[in-house]
Amino acid sequence: MPLCKKCGGLIEPGSKFCDNCGVPIEEEAVSPPPSPVTPRGSPAPTTPPSSTPIPQIYIAVGIAVVVIIIALVFASGAMSGSSKQVVTPTVTVTTTSTPTPKTTTLLVTTMAVPGTGSAKDWYLKGNELRDIKGDNEGALYAYEKAISLDPEEATYWRNKGSVLIRLERSSEALIAEEKAIFLQSDYATAWIEKGTALRNLGRYSEALIAAEKAIALDPTSKYAWNNKGMALKYLNRYPEALISYEEAIALDPTFQTAIDNKKILETTMNT
């Protein structure tokens, strides 16, 4: 209950006058207390802050956290909105292809010892393999065994050269035939096969010389005359080649190789 400002008596609610001193209540307006006078030279009193301010670093951290959360939300939404495709990285693997090995005739590395194992036994074994069984690799092995036992026998070298020609190893055959000729210079068959090796190597002039040497040593050799004809043909000396083929056929009318060579040459000459 309010008090009268003058007498301090109680004022009834709704009363306009103090029941004790009669002073009107409306005239008892309380004026605000005077501001304190601050003497000159004294610092003005400071009003203490109503609350402790929040450090700025906390505010910055809070903002950063909010930004991160928003970014994660958007990222999650983008991922869920996509078709959830998994991108598999393409890995390029470089491989080195393994070349297919060529099929070659296996070289003979072992063979049962023929007879007593003499040089002549190996030589005869080579002849059997070459002429009867058609085994040129086996024959080569046998001839080399014979040579290892008797390297001074020209026949072994000559037969080695013959199978090397059949195996299309003409460079090696030429060496073997020259060795046979070195051991026996009048060996007509070695001269014939030397000419064959030279012709296979494209050395036609030398092949002609070897064939003529063979004919000089054995003028009855149909093989020597046929070889001469072939060398002359490759040297484009057709008329002379034709005569050589005819000589070979004259020595053996059934010599089919010379007969075929003559027909081919005549066809060439007539075109």
Backbone as CSV, one residue per row, in Angstrom:
resi,resn,N_x,N_y,N_z,CA_x,CA_y,CA_z,C_x,C_y,C_z
1,MET,0.862,-1.184,0.000,0.000,0.000,0.000,0.895,1.230,0.000
2,PRO,0.594,2.299,-0.865,1.445,3.488,-0.946,1.376,4.333,0.325
3,LEU,2.498,5.061,0.492,2.631,5.956,1.642,2.587,7.388,1.178
4,CYS,2.147,8.229,2.027,2.119,9.678,1.744,3.530,10.194,1.810
5,LYS,3.895,10.975,0.847,5.231,11.511,0.776,5.490,12.582,1.829
6,LYS,4.390,13.127,2.369,4.568,14.238,3.330,4.581,13.756,4.756
7,CYS,3.573,12.937,5.085,3.479,12.513,6.484,3.862,11.068,6.675
8,GLY,3.929,10.355,5.594,4.293,8.947,5.693,3.145,8.059,6.065
9,GLY,1.927,8.583,6.066,0.794,7.752,6.406,0.356,6.884,5.237
10,LEU,-0.424,5.879,5.596,-0.915,4.970,4.577,-2.021,5.643,3.773
11,ILE,-2.012,5.395,2.484,-3.039,5.951,1.596,-3.872,4.807,1.097
12,GLU,-5.139,4.982,1.274,-6.064,3.968,0.827,-6.107,3.957,-0.684
13,PRO,-6.297,2.818,-1.208,-6.370,2.734,-2.663,-7.554,3.533,-3.156
14,GLY,-7.328,4.299,-4.238,-8.372,5.097,-4.864,-8.536,6.462,-4.225
15,SER,-7.828,6.736,-3.100,-7.962,8.032,-2.425,-7.165,9.067,-3.176
16,LYS,-7.739,10.271,-3.240,-7.072,11.386,-3.875,-6.391,12.294,-2.879
17,PHE,-6.726,12.106,-1.560,-6.124,12.926,-0.494,-5.622,12.004,0.580
18,CYS,-4.573,12.443,1.220,-4.047,11.692,2.373,-4.992,11.855,3.538
19,ASP,-5.439,10.745,4.128,-6.376,10.798,5.225,-5.725,11.391,6.467
20,ASN,-4.461,11.445,6.568,-3.770,11.896,7.768,-3.483,13.378,7.717
21,CYS,-2.907,13.852,6.461,-2.531,15.275,6.424,-3.322,16.039,5.395
22,GLY,-4.141,15.362,4.577,-5.021,16.029,3.620,-4.337,16.507,2.377
23,VAL,-3.151,16.158,2.214,-2.437,16.600,1.001,-2.947,15.786,-0.195
24,PRO,-3.242,16.476,-1.301,-3.714,15.739,-2.481,-2.630,14.752,-2.963
25,ILE,-3.139,13.607,-3.344,-2.185,12.573,-3.803,-1.566,12.966,-5.134
26,GLU,-2.344,13.645,-5.994,-1.822,13.989,-7.323,-0.709,14.982,-7.225
27,GLU,-0.686,15.853,-6.197,0.371,16.828,-6.044,1.639,16.215,-5.490
28,GLU,1.575,14.988,-5.081,2.730,14.340,-4.484,3.563,13.620,-5.537
29,ALA,3.695,14.212,-6.682,4.509,13.593,-7.739,5.944,13.581,-7.320
30,VAL,6.479,12.500,-7.425,7.864,12.331,-6.997,8.765,12.700,-8.156
31,SER,9.566,13.733,-7.906,10.517,14.174,-8.940,11.760,13.313,-8.872
32,PRO,12.409,13.111,-9.988,13.593,12.230,-10.021,14.712,12.796,-9.201
33,PRO,15.479,11.972,-8.574,16.576,12.449,-7.730,17.587,13.190,-8.577
34,PRO,18.177,14.200,-8.013,19.154,15.005,-8.764,20.387,14.164,-9.089
35,SER,20.929,14.473,-10.262,22.160,13.775,-10.685,23.298,14.203,-9.810
36,PRO,24.081,13.269,-9.428,25.225,13.635,-8.573,26.190,14.523,-9.331
37,VAL,26.685,15.471,-8.656,27.635,16.434,-9.249,29.023,15.878,-9.094
38,THR,29.662,15.755,-10.199,31.046,15.243,-10.205,31.990,16.392,-10.126
39,PRO,32.810,16.398,-9.118,33.762,17.510,-8.999,34.745,17.487,-10.151
40,ARG,35.177,18.740,-10.486,36.140,18.876,-11.574,37.440,18.143,-11.239
41,GLY,37.974,17.543,-12.340,39.248,16.828,-12.170,39.078,15.388,-11.752
42,SER,37.817,15.016,-11.355,37.567,13.625,-10.957,37.077,12.835,-12.160
43,PRO,37.487,11.623,-12.315,37.030,10.820,-13.476,35.580,10.445,-13.333
44,ALA,34.935,10.442,-14.461,33.515,10.080,-14.470,33.392,8.623,-14.112
45,PRO,32.373,8.385,-13.246,32.185,6.972,-12.853,31.786,6.117,-14.059
46,THR,32.370,4.936,-14.136,32.063,4.019,-15.252,30.989,3.052,-14.822
47,THR,30.112,2.805,-15.755,29.012,1.870,-15.479,29.485,0.462,-15.795
48,PRO,29.455,-0.401,-14.844,29.915,-1.775,-15.114,29.009,-2.456,-16.147
49,PRO,29.607,-3.270,-17.034,28.784,-3.939,-18.063,27.790,-4.879,-17.411
50,SER,26.651,-4.935,-18.060,25.586,-5.760,-17.509,25.913,-7.249,-17.588
51,SER,26.769,-7.646,-18.597,27.135,-9.082,-18.746,28.509,-9.198,-19.389
52,THR,29.128,-10.342,-19.254,30.468,-10.584,-19.824,30.341,-10.855,-21.324
53,PRO,31.097,-10.063,-22.211,30.982,-10.260,-23.675,31.552,-11.622,-24.098
54,ILE,31.000,-12.239,-25.170,31.475,-13.532,-25.711,32.724,-13.277,-26.558
55,PRO,33.814,-13.977,-26.336,35.036,-13.771,-27.144,34.749,-13.998,-28.626
56,GLN,35.407,-13.218,-29.481,35.165,-13.289,-30.927,35.607,-14.620,-31.528
57,ILE,36.619,-15.251,-30.969,37.092,-16.522,-31.536,36.030,-17.596,-31.462
58,TYR,35.218,-17.555,-30.328,34.125,-18.517,-30.203,33.094,-18.307,-31.296
59,ILE,32.843,-17.051,-31.606,31.871,-16.740,-32.668,32.359,-17.267,-34.011
60,ALA,33.654,-17.036,-34.310,34.221,-17.484,-35.587,34.153,-18.994,-35.717
61,VAL,34.488,-19.676,-34.607,34.451,-21.139,-34.627,33.037,-21.635,-34.861
62,GLY,32.099,-20.989,-34.202,30.702,-21.381,-34.364,30.232,-21.223,-35.787
63,ILE,30.603,-20.094,-36.416,30.212,-19.853,-37.819,30.816,-20.921,-38.730
64,ALA,32.095,-21.222,-38.481,32.765,-22.235,-39.311,32.083,-23.584,-39.199
65,VAL,31.717,-23.953,-37.980,31.033,-25.235,-37.767,29.719,-25.272,-38.527
66,VAL,28.990,-24.176,-38.475,27.705,-24.106,-39.170,27.895,-24.260,-40.679
67,VAL,28.925,-23.575,-41.206,29.193,-23.650,-42.648,29.531,-25.080,-43.057
68,ILE,30.369,-25.747,-42.232,30.748,-27.127,-42.543,29.538,-28.048,-42.543
69,ILE,28.677,-27.865,-41.543,27.468,-28.699,-41.461,26.593,-28.514,-42.676
70,ILE,26.426,-27.232,-43.095,25.598,-26.949,-44.276,26.199,-27.601,-45.516
71,ALA,27.538,-27.490,-45.640,28.202,-28.082,-46.807,28.019,-29.590,-46.841
72,LEU,28.156,-30.241,-45.684,27.973,-31.693,-45.612,26.562,-32.093,-45.969
73,VAL,25.596,-31.293,-45.542,24.200,-31.584,-45.846,23.956,-31.522,-47.350
74,PHE,24.495,-30.450,-47.979,24.317,-30.317,-49.422,25.022,-31.445,-50.175
75,ALA,26.217,-31.790,-49.711,26.968,-32.870,-50.377,26.239,-34.188,-50.258
76,SER,25.708,-34.446,-49.082,24.960,-35.685,-48.867,23.728,-35.736,-49.742
77,GLY,23.085,-34.596,-49.882,21.893,-34.539,-50.727,22.225,-34.774,-52.180
78,ALA,23.381,-34.221,-52.614,23.772,-34.417,-54.016,24.084,-35.869,-54.300
79,MET,24.740,-36.536,-53.336,25.078,-37.943,-53.522,23.845,-38.826,-53.527
80,SER,22.920,-38.530,-52.641,21.707,-39.335,-52.582,20.820,-39.080,-53.777
81,GLY,20.896,-37.862,-54.328,20.075,-37.546,-55.486,20.618,-38.159,-56.762
82,SER,21.879,-38.499,-56.773,22.447,-39.114,-57.966,22.057,-40.580,-58.010
83,SER,22.456,-41.242,-59.096,22.103,-42.659,-59.251,23.059,-43.572,-58.527
84,LYS,23.881,-43.010,-57.673,24.838,-43.785,-56.878,25.710,-44.664,-57.761
85,GLN,26.186,-44.057,-58.839,27.064,-44.788,-59.741,28.449,-44.853,-59.133
86,VAL,29.017,-46.009,-59.227,30.377,-46.198,-58.733,31.309,-46.121,-59.921
87,VAL,32.175,-45.168,-59.914,33.110,-44.982,-61.017,34.309,-45.875,-60.785
88,THR,34.456,-46.821,-61.651,35.580,-47.748,-61.538,36.726,-47.221,-62.384
89,PRO,37.862,-46.963,-61.795,38.978,-46.449,-62.594,39.434,-47.471,-63.616
90,THR,39.727,-46.958,-64.795,40.199,-47.832,-65.864,41.682,-48.079,-65.687
91,VAL,42.043,-49.331,-65.601,43.444,-49.698,-65.420,43.934,-50.313,-66.720
92,THR,44.921,-49.691,-67.319,45.491,-50.199,-68.558,46.680,-51.081,-68.234
93,VAL,46.571,-52.322,-68.600,47.642,-53.281,-68.317,48.358,-53.586,-69.619
94,THR,49.654,-53.301,-69.655,50.454,-53.567,-70.844,51.091,-54.936,-70.705
95,THR,50.773,-55.793,-71.640,51.339,-57.139,-71.587,52.219,-57.369,-72.795
96,THR,53.192,-58.187,-72.584,54.084,-58.538,-73.666,53.669,-59.897,-74.207
97,SER,53.280,-59.859,-75.470,52.847,-61.109,-76.047,54.019,-62.050,-76.230
98,THR,53.745,-63.299,-75.997,54.778,-64.319,-76.148,54.752,-64.825,-77.574
99,PRO,55.854,-64.638,-78.310,55.855,-65.097,-79.699,55.691,-66.597,-79.796
100,THR,54.968,-67.039,-80.855,54.776,-68.472,-81.072,56.066,-69.075,-81.594
101,PRO,56.595,-70.067,-80.891,57.857,-70.652,-81.359,57.688,-71.324,-82.707
102,LYS,58.709,-71.181,-83.558,58.674,-71.804,-84.860,58.936,-73.302,-84.720
103,THR,58.243,-74.054,-85.559,58.444,-75.494,-85.551,59.652,-75.822,-86.412
104,THR,60.668,-76.366,-85.809,61.883,-76.696,-86.528,62.211,-78.175,-86.310
105,THR,63.012,-78.672,-87.212,63.445,-80.054,-87.077,64.423,-80.156,-85.916
106,LEU,64.147,-81.059,-85.002,65.022,-81.208,-83.852,66.355,-81.801,-84.285
107,LEU,67.429,-81.203,-83.824,68.743,-81.719,-84.140,68.980,-83.010,-83.380
108,VAL,69.626,-83.955,-84.056,69.931,-85.221,-83.419,71.099,-85.017,-82.468
109,THR,70.917,-85.416,-81.233,71.976,-85.249,-80.234,72.519,-86.571,-79.719
110,THR,71.839,-87.644,-80.047,72.318,-88.961,-79.605,71.818,-90.031,-80.567
111,MET,72.552,-91.129,-80.640,72.182,-92.202,-81.546,72.919,-93.460,-81.099
112,ALA,72.286,-94.586,-81.288,72.929,-95.851,-80.933,74.186,-96.041,-81.768
113,VAL,75.228,-96.515,-81.146,76.500,-96.707,-81.842,76.361,-97.861,-82.838
114,PRO,76.630,-97.600,-84.117,76.519,-98.667,-85.119,77.760,-99.566,-85.094
115,GLY,77.545,-100.857,-85.282,78.653,-101.804,-85.367,79.611,-101.688,-84.202
116,THR,80.872,-101.511,-84.544,81.909,-101.364,-83.509,82.136,-99.906,-83.133
117,GLY,81.390,-98.997,-83.800,81.554,-97.577,-83.502,82.731,-96.952,-84.201
118,SER,83.217,-97.602,-85.259,84.347,-97.055,-86.010,83.880,-95.920,-86.918
119,ALA,84.818,-95.196,-87.473,84.485,-94.101,-88.384,83.716,-94.621,-89.593
120,LYS,84.154,-95.787,-90.125,83.457,-96.345,-91.286,82.045,-96.779,-90.929
121,ASP,81.850,-97.335,-89.713,80.503,-97.729,-89.285,79.572,-96.514,-89.238
122,TRP,80.063,-95.397,-88.716,79.261,-94.170,-88.658,78.983,-93.649,-90.070
123,TYR,79.972,-93.758,-90.938,79.791,-93.317,-92.330,78.706,-94.146,-93.016
124,LEU,78.764,-95.454,-92.851,77.746,-96.328,-93.461,76.362,-96.070,-92.859
125,LYS,76.340,-95.774,-91.561,75.066,-95.442,-90.916,74.490,-94.156,-91.511
126,GLY,75.365,-93.198,-91.779,74.916,-91.959,-92.408,74.338,-92.197,-93.786
127,ASN,74.984,-93.066,-94.575,74.461,-93.391,-95.907,73.085,-94.035,-95.817
128,GLU,72.914,-94.919,-94.842,71.617,-95.580,-94.659,70.532,-94.562,-94.308
129,LEU,70.844,-93.688,-93.388,69.851,-92.690,-92.960,69.523,-91.723,-94.090
130,ARG,70.522,-91.343,-94.875,70.296,-90.378,-95.960,69.568,-91.012,-97.139
131,ASP,70.050,-92.137,-97.610,69.565,-92.714,-98.866,68.363,-93.632,-98.716
132,ILE,68.246,-94.317,-97.578,67.159,-95.280,-97.396,66.024,-94.699,-96.549
133,LYS,66.386,-94.069,-95.440,65.367,-93.564,-94.517,65.016,-92.095,-94.750
134,GLY,65.808,-91.414,-95.556,65.523,-90.000,-95.814,65.682,-89.118,-94.596
135,ASP,66.466,-89.560,-93.643,66.683,-88.807,-92.405,67.982,-88.017,-92.530
136,ASN,67.875,-86.803,-93.059,69.071,-86.001,-93.305,69.720,-85.504,-92.018
137,GLU,68.902,-85.184,-91.022,69.462,-84.745,-89.735,70.247,-85.888,-89.093
138,GLY,69.660,-87.075,-89.116,70.354,-88.221,-88.553,71.623,-88.538,-89.318
139,ALA,71.551,-88.419,-90.650,72.726,-88.679,-91.477,73.837,-87.673,-91.172
140,LEU,73.446,-86.430,-90.991,74.444,-85.404,-90.658,75.144,-85.740,-89.353
141,TYR,74.374,-86.181,-88.374,74.955,-86.555,-87.086,75.962,-87.706,-87.266
142,ALA,75.567,-88.688,-88.057,76.438,-89.856,-88.268,77.719,-89.459,-89.004
143,TYR,77.598,-88.624,-90.028,78.795,-88.200,-90.770,79.748,-87.386,-89.875
144,GLU,79.171,-86.567,-89.023,80.021,-85.780,-88.122,80.737,-86.683,-87.117
145,LYS,80.065,-87.755,-86.697,80.723,-88.717,-85.807,81.890,-89.394,-86.538
146,ALA,81.654,-89.723,-87.803,82.717,-90.347,-88.594,83.902,-89.401,-88.760
147,ILE,83.607,-88.128,-89.023,84.666,-87.129,-89.188,85.449,-86.945,-87.892
148,SER,84.724,-86.965,-86.758,85.419,-86.794,-85.475,86.408,-87.926,-85.211
149,LEU,86.126,-89.096,-85.795,87.017,-90.248,-85.618,88.108,-90.301,-86.682
150,ASP,87.802,-89.759,-87.841,88.784,-89.766,-88.946,88.594,-88.499,-89.776
151,PRO,89.133,-87.380,-89.338,88.920,-86.106,-90.037,89.680,-85.974,-91.354
152,GLU,90.506,-86.936,-91.702,91.292,-86.844,-92.933,90.656,-87.616,-94.092
153,GLU,89.481,-88.156,-93.894,88.808,-88.901,-94.952,87.895,-87.954,-95.742
154,ALA,88.224,-87.734,-97.031,87.492,-86.781,-97.872,86.038,-87.194,-98.082
155,THR,85.786,-88.512,-98.161,84.424,-88.987,-98.411,83.467,-88.561,-97.308
156,TYR,83.932,-88.588,-96.085,83.059,-88.202,-94.969,82.664,-86.725,-95.086
157,TRP,83.631,-85.906,-95.466,83.344,-84.472,-95.636,82.401,-84.234,-96.819
158,ARG,82.641,-84.970,-97.914,81.782,-84.799,-99.094,80.352,-85.183,-98.785
159,ASN,80.147,-86.302,-98.061,78.784,-86.725,-97.733,78.131,-85.780,-96.729
160,LYS,78.925,-85.231,-95.839,78.376,-84.214,-94.932,77.856,-83.024,-95.734
161,GLY,78.632,-82.601,-96.733,78.192,-81.491,-97.590,76.912,-81.814,-98.325
162,SER,76.747,-83.073,-98.744,75.554,-83.453,-99.511,74.274,-83.312,-98.681
163,VAL,74.318,-83.723,-97.391,73.108,-83.602,-96.575,72.868,-82.148,-96.165
164,LEU,73.921,-81.384,-96.038,73.746,-79.956,-95.729,73.058,-79.239,-96.885
165,ILE,73.344,-79.652,-98.126,72.641,-79.085,-99.281,71.167,-79.440,-99.213
166,ARG,70.879,-80.677,-98.863,69.480,-81.107,-98.747,68.756,-80.358,-97.620
167,LEU,69.496,-79.997,-96.595,68.910,-79.247,-95.473,68.890,-77.738,-95.745
168,GLU,69.259,-77.350,-96.972,69.273,-75.942,-97.396,70.225,-75.109,-96.539
169,ARG,71.339,-75.710,-96.210,72.390,-75.016,-95.457,73.629,-74.954,-96.350
170,SER,73.472,-74.207,-97.467,74.476,-74.226,-98.530,75.806,-73.615,-98.116
171,SER,75.783,-72.612,-97.235,77.046,-72.014,-96.796,77.908,-73.040,-96.065
172,GLU,77.277,-73.830,-95.211,77.999,-74.874,-94.482,78.406,-76.004,-95.426
173,ALA,77.532,-76.280,-96.390,77.837,-77.333,-97.355,79.076,-76.972,-98.168
174,LEU,79.180,-75.709,-98.552,80.337,-75.262,-99.340,81.636,-75.490,-98.565
175,ILE,81.605,-75.208,-97.261,82.798,-75.420,-96.431,83.174,-76.897,-96.398
176,ALA,82.182,-77.760,-96.243,82.444,-79.206,-96.182,83.008,-79.721,-97.507
177,GLU,82.438,-79.252,-98.628,82.904,-79.719,-99.931,84.314,-79.209,-100.225
178,GLU,84.591,-77.997,-99.826,85.953,-77.473,-100.032,86.974,-78.235,-99.190
179,LYS,86.547,-78.685,-98.011,87.423,-79.502,-97.178,87.694,-80.842,-97.860
180,ALA,86.661,-81.420,-98.460,86.842,-82.688,-99.179,87.803,-82.511,-100.351
181,ILE,87.657,-81.405,-101.085,88.535,-81.127,-102.227,89.961,-80.873,-101.759
182,PHE,90.095,-80.229,-100.618,91.425,-79.991,-100.058,92.118,-81.321,-99.749
183,LEU,91.354,-82.263,-99.233,91.913,-83.577,-98.897,92.119,-84.444,-100.138
184,GLN,91.271,-84.205,-101.196,91.363,-85.008,-102.428,90.956,-84.103,-103.594
185,SER,91.918,-83.490,-104.204,91.655,-82.460,-105.215,90.980,-83.004,-106.469
186,ASP,91.128,-84.300,-106.783,90.515,-84.875,-107.980,89.178,-85.545,-107.687
187,TYR,88.553,-85.121,-106.608,87.285,-85.715,-106.175,86.162,-85.039,-106.986
188,ALA,85.770,-85.669,-108.084,84.802,-85.078,-109.012,83.451,-84.811,-108.349
189,THR,82.990,-85.777,-107.549,81.688,-85.608,-106.899,81.702,-84.408,-105.963
190,ALA,82.810,-84.175,-105.260,82.917,-83.010,-104.374,82.847,-81.718,-105.186
191,TRP,83.447,-81.714,-106.379,83.379,-80.537,-107.244,81.943,-80.306,-107.732
192,ILE,81.225,-81.384,-108.026,79.821,-81.255,-108.453,78.985,-80.615,-107.341
193,GLU,79.148,-81.129,-106.133,78.334,-80.614,-105.017,78.789,-79.226,-104.568
194,LYS,80.071,-78.924,-104.779,80.518,-77.553,-104.528,79.813,-76.607,-105.497
195,GLY,79.694,-77.024,-106.764,78.987,-76.198,-107.749,77.524,-76.001,-107.375
196,THR,76.896,-77.055,-106.847,75.496,-76.941,-106.427,75.353,-75.927,-105.287
197,ALA,76.242,-75.992,-104.305,76.192,-75.054,-103.178,76.400,-73.620,-103.655
198,LEU,77.342,-73.427,-104.578,77.616,-72.088,-105.110,76.398,-71.554,-105.876
199,ARG,75.760,-72.417,-106.670,74.562,-71.994,-107.410,73.446,-71.598,-106.447
200,ASN,73.266,-72.382,-105.380,72.223,-72.050,-104.394,72.497,-70.720,-103.705
201,LEU,73.760,-70.357,-103.628,74.140,-69.082,-103.014,74.132,-67.923,-104.010
202,GLY,73.756,-68.220,-105.271,73.690,-67.172,-106.287,75.034,-66.816,-106.887
203,ARG,76.022,-67.649,-106.690,77.370,-67.396,-107.210,77.543,-68.240,-108.487
204,TYR,76.883,-67.769,-109.553,76.739,-68.582,-110.766,78.043,-68.746,-111.546
205,SER,78.844,-67.718,-111.609,80.118,-67.841,-112.340,81.030,-68.859,-111.677
206,GLU,81.077,-68.838,-110.350,81.895,-69.810,-109.615,81.306,-71.208,-109.744
207,ALA,79.970,-71.281,-109.790,79.312,-72.576,-109.960,79.673,-73.190,-111.324
208,LEU,79.761,-72.354,-112.355,80.145,-72.835,-113.687,81.572,-73.384,-113.673
209,ILE,82.464,-72.695,-113.002,83.856,-73.153,-112.920,83.931,-74.511,-112.229
210,ALA,83.162,-74.671,-111.116,83.162,-75.947,-110.384,82.609,-77.075,-111.268
211,ALA,81.550,-76.774,-112.052,80.962,-77.802,-112.926,81.948,-78.208,-114.014
212,GLU,82.621,-77.259,-114.595,83.610,-77.566,-115.638,84.782,-78.368,-115.080
213,LYS,85.155,-78.061,-113.817,86.217,-78.833,-113.175,85.769,-80.286,-112.970
214,ALA,84.531,-80.475,-112.582,83.997,-81.825,-112.392,83.966,-82.580,-113.714
215,ILE,83.577,-81.896,-114.812,83.527,-82.533,-116.127,84.931,-82.918,-116.582
216,ALA,85.892,-82.058,-116.274,87.273,-82.366,-116.636,87.764,-83.614,-115.911
217,LEU,87.336,-83.797,-114.671,87.739,-84.965,-113.895,86.932,-86.202,-114.264
218,ASP,85.645,-86.007,-114.634,84.779,-87.137,-114.984,83.787,-86.689,-116.053
219,PRO,84.201,-86.753,-117.308,83.331,-86.295,-118.405,82.100,-87.168,-118.606
220,THR,82.025,-88.295,-117.930,80.846,-89.173,-118.060,79.812,-88.910,-116.965
221,SER,80.028,-87.874,-116.152,79.082,-87.584,-115.055,77.912,-86.752,-115.583
222,LYS,76.744,-87.367,-115.605,75.535,-86.639,-116.035,75.223,-85.487,-115.079
223,TYR,75.557,-85.646,-113.824,75.294,-84.602,-112.825,76.161,-83.368,-113.087
224,ALA,77.401,-83.609,-113.495,78.302,-82.497,-113.793,77.793,-81.691,-114.991
225,TRP,77.332,-82.396,-116.061,76.808,-81.707,-117.239,75.506,-80.964,-116.917
226,ASN,74.672,-81.562,-116.111,73.425,-80.886,-115.714,73.737,-79.622,-114.901
227,ASN,74.716,-79.731,-113.997,75.095,-78.562,-113.193,75.644,-77.439,-114.073
228,LYS,76.417,-77.826,-115.089,76.952,-76.817,-116.000,75.812,-76.117,-116.745
229,GLY,74.819,-76.897,-117.188,73.680,-76.315,-117.893,72.912,-75.334,-117.014
230,MET,72.732,-75.664,-115.760,71.991,-74.772,-114.859,72.764,-73.478,-114.603
231,ALA,74.071,-73.581,-114.428,74.888,-72.378,-114.211,74.835,-71.470,-115.436
232,LEU,74.926,-72.087,-116.632,74.866,-71.300,-117.868,73.499,-70.638,-118.040
233,LYS,72.453,-71.343,-117.674,71.109,-70.766,-117.778,71.008,-69.503,-116.925
234,TYR,71.460,-69.572,-115.655,71.378,-68.410,-114.763,72.274,-67.264,-115.231
235,LEU,73.266,-67.596,-116.054,74.123,-66.553,-116.635,73.571,-66.068,-117.976
236,ASN,72.340,-66.517,-118.314,71.642,-66.131,-119.551,72.397,-66.570,-120.815
237,ARG,73.116,-67.668,-120.723,73.834,-68.237,-121.867,73.056,-69.493,-122.312
238,TYR,71.861,-69.210,-122.851,70.898,-70.272,-123.113,71.381,-71.326,-124.122
239,PRO,71.938,-70.950,-125.249,72.366,-71.983,-126.217,73.393,-72.951,-125.621
240,GLU,74.317,-72.426,-124.841,75.329,-73.289,-124.225,74.692,-74.176,-123.150
241,ALA,73.742,-73.604,-122.441,73.044,-74.378,-121.418,72.293,-75.541,-122.055
242,LEU,71.658,-75.283,-123.198,70.898,-76.331,-123.889,71.819,-77.487,-124.287
243,ILE,73.017,-77.157,-124.769,73.985,-78.191,-125.160,74.388,-79.031,-123.947
244,SER,74.574,-78.388,-122.809,74.970,-79.113,-121.600,73.877,-80.079,-121.156
245,TYR,72.610,-79.645,-121.243,71.501,-80.535,-120.880,71.451,-81.736,-121.830
246,GLU,71.677,-81.483,-123.091,71.648,-82.565,-124.077,72.767,-83.568,-123.828
247,GLU,73.913,-83.067,-123.356,75.016,-83.964,-123.028,74.633,-84.864,-121.841
248,ALA,73.985,-84.285,-120.861,73.562,-85.065,-119.698,72.556,-86.123,-120.097
249,ILE,71.609,-85.765,-120.987,70.585,-86.709,-121.426,71.214,-87.801,-122.299
250,ALA,72.195,-87.416,-123.051,72.871,-88.415,-123.898,73.555,-89.465,-123.038
251,LEU,74.079,-89.070,-121.893,74.728,-90.019,-120.991,73.705,-90.910,-120.290
252,ASP,72.500,-90.362,-120.060,71.437,-91.150,-119.419,70.089,-90.618,-119.922
253,PRO,69.524,-91.274,-120.910,68.260,-90.830,-121.507,67.088,-90.801,-120.521
254,THR,67.242,-91.464,-119.371,66.171,-91.469,-118.371,66.415,-90.433,-117.255
255,PHE,67.420,-89.619,-117.458,67.780,-88.628,-116.421,66.722,-87.504,-116.442
256,GLN,65.695,-87.684,-115.591,64.526,-86.813,-115.643,64.856,-85.358,-115.290
257,THR,65.793,-85.142,-114.395,66.138,-83.770,-114.002,66.628,-82.969,-115.201
258,ALA,67.537,-83.560,-115.994,68.061,-82.874,-117.178,66.967,-82.707,-118.233
259,ILE,66.101,-83.715,-118.359,65.004,-83.627,-119.334,64.084,-82.455,-118.993
260,ASP,63.718,-82.335,-117.724,62.832,-81.237,-117.299,63.525,-79.888,-117.472
261,ASN,64.787,-79.814,-117.123,65.526,-78.546,-117.254,65.605,-78.103,-118.719
262,LYS,65.789,-79.078,-119.630,65.850,-78.753,-121.052,64.512,-78.209,-121.541
263,LYS,63.405,-78.827,-121.136,62.073,-78.360,-121.566,61.817,-76.937,-121.066
264,ILE,62.169,-76.678,-119.816,61.958,-75.331,-119.255,62.779,-74.306,-120.025
265,LEU,64.019,-74.674,-120.357,64.883,-73.745,-121.092,64.355,-73.491,-122.491
266,GLU,63.886,-74.529,-123.174,63.343,-74.359,-124.522,62.117,-73.468,-124.502
267,THR,61.287,-73.611,-123.469,60.106,-72.737,-123.350,60.539,-71.298,-123.157
268,THR,61.555,-71.090,-122.351,62.060,-69.730,-122.124,62.637,-69.138,-123.410
269,MET,63.360,-69.950,-124.147,63.979,-69.455,-125.386,62.951,-69.149,-126.444
270,ASN,61.803,-69.793,-126.438,60.778,-69.618,-127.470,59.761,-68.525,-127.135
271,THR,59.863,-67.925,-125.956,58.911,-66.869,-125.591,59.475,-65.492,-125.918
